[in-house]
Amino acid sequence: MISARLEGAASWFTRCSESKGIEARSRMPRRRQADKGGRRRLMGAASCALGTAASLDRSQALGRCSIGRRLRVGAGADARRVCWNPVVVRGRALQAKPRTKYEAASSTASTAARSLRKEEAEAALEALQAARAEGLAPNALNFIAGLAAGSQLRLVERAQTTLLEMLAMRVTPDAVTFGSVIRSLAKHGHAQDANAALQAMLHSRMVPDQSTHASVISSWAKLGELESAVSLLRSMLQHELLPDVVSYNSVINAFAQRGDVNGARALMEEMSQLASVPPNRVSYNSALNACARGGQVSVGAELLQEMTRKQLLPDNLSYNAVINACAKAGDAAAALDFLRKMERSNITADEISFNSAMSACAKVGDAGNARRLLQDMIKRQLRPDQFSYTSVIGACSKTGDVNSATAILEDMQKRSIAPNVFVYNAAITACARGGRAELAEELLSSMVRRRVAPNVVTYNSVLNSFAQGGAAESASELLQNMACLRIAPNLISYNSTLNACATAADPMRAESLLLLMEQGQLHPDTVSINAALNACAGAGQVQHARELLASMPSRKVQATLISFNTALHACAKGGDVEAAREILWVDMPRYRFRPDDISYNSALDACASVADVAGAEQLLQRMAQAGFKPGVISYNSMLNACARSSDTDKVTEVLAQMERAGVPPSHVTYNTAIDAFLSSGNLNQATPFLEEMRLRRFQPNEATYPRMIGMVLNQEVPQVT
């Protein structure tokens, strides 16, 4: 609003000056002759430097400026004489058929100031300030030139200061300068100030033109202030000023930056209803970019069809946006289809087209099509970049295709395209998923040799490869190296190392890592504790697992059903039936967890490991009472308990129970039953099950046939009489 008051004062000053028949004459009283020389020197320098002399020959104007001397610029009928106190502008302005002398002078001053070099504009502003400090009053023209010089230097704050001084001296620009200042503010990102000046202009009954409105709308849109931009569009319509296509496109593009397809399409529909500003190709491409950000492939396809119906033929940008939407959505088939449509429409696909299509393939692990697209690029003499190779190697990493990933990396280097950290990360991820920890470590060393700085993602991928192979010691060493290289390990780094400990069944190292995390002010999460529990389960350390489980509340870590089931797995591995029952019937209800079938099966495994047939039978009953139907895994655990106790009658009973329950036996069922019969020396009962296994195409255990052959050889052969 300060800008509005300033500009109002300037308008008043101009009208007053014109009504008295003078041309922007200074109203300061004359001072003594002794003071006049110094002041005129400053004012003359300011006048010339600001460009009020002319924009025809600024160097000549600056050079001819002197104390109390009138400066001639131009020749003939257009000659003008300019001095500072009083400032007199005579003759025609340097504008064809000006509406008013003031508008002509304003335009000339602004043009002059815009033509200044940076150092000249700085000098102009300093001279203007020095002149005012001497008590000499500049006129509106000098102020406007100062504003223009400030805008040229992007010194918007300085321009606003000049406007403030104009308010104090009741000097103001008219509508032309009003628009110039608004556009300058908008151009330099001062949308709020530009909008305030625009509103003040409207309150002063001045009508801003389309370009002034468009500049403010564009400024709001660039800042992402959609509500303000849309509000200004509505305001234009209320003032019967039709927004142009540039204004609409600015707002549509802002909607696109947000990924708001609906907002963009609503504005395009509004444009269609206004016959004079129908949406153009830029409008549609902006809406398509919104689809790309949101991964809305179907909407993008509709917009392409709509463009064709309206004879706005889609171009390269249009198709690239839709293919990018396919990449965001992971729709490789659609991306390839749009790429083919581009070719059928005689639109040349470029690097962006292929890169987006390859990115779509990478998301779904379509390594075959990704490699084909890469070869197609090379055949078309399009140069693949690092993004291209990252996508193709990323597609290979989805399936753990290590050989293809490393081959593509080698091809990239042969083509003198230096791999960056993203390319290496994709290749190392492929190694991790393919179980090639040694190759992942080798690629990490290669990065260091090639001076490609690894990041935390790189190290996490290598740590993940160690986790897959259970290389807990190597993972711990790499974690320490990260700290030495000032690459702070994050939660993923620690969890990957903990997973390596879990695979290696190394609970002591896992516990040390948890303490190291807490010392480094990195709090373990549920994944961290569950990995440590898994390490305990692998080692059969029941007590350690239960202590970890009990420590979760104090560590402010939420236990999950997986946490309890992992502890039950530790009980199964350690053969601790009592601990399993306590977790099932005491701990889980305390934390409001209901055991599931995995919980019961783990407890059944604990019973089987110590040949507790009665305990296993009780668990089967409790499982059924809880609403869980025992499956083949449950019955196999029960059979295992019977086999370990050499209770062949119970084995037969359980097999019959399975048949009644409609639970089909597995190869584990047959092998467990045969093992029970052979252990009790009952070869005749084992033989029918072996035949049944053969009919079902199940493979007996490696030890089954040797044991049966041994039993046959050890049997007494009947004597023949």
Helices and strands as residue ranges (DSSP letters): H 2-19, H 33-49, H 58-63, E 71-73, G 76-78, E 80-82, H 101-114, H 118-133, H 140-152, H 156-169, H 175-187, H 191-203, H 210-222, H 226-238, H 245-258, H 261-273, H 281-294, H 297-309, H 316-329, H 332-344, H 351-364, H 367-379, H 386-398, H 402-414, H 421-433, H 437-449, H 456-469, H 472-484, H 491-503, H 507-519, H 526-539, H 542-551, H 561-574, H 577-582, I 583-587, H 588-590, H 597-609, H 613-625, H 632-644, H 648-661, H 667-679, H 683-695, H 704-714
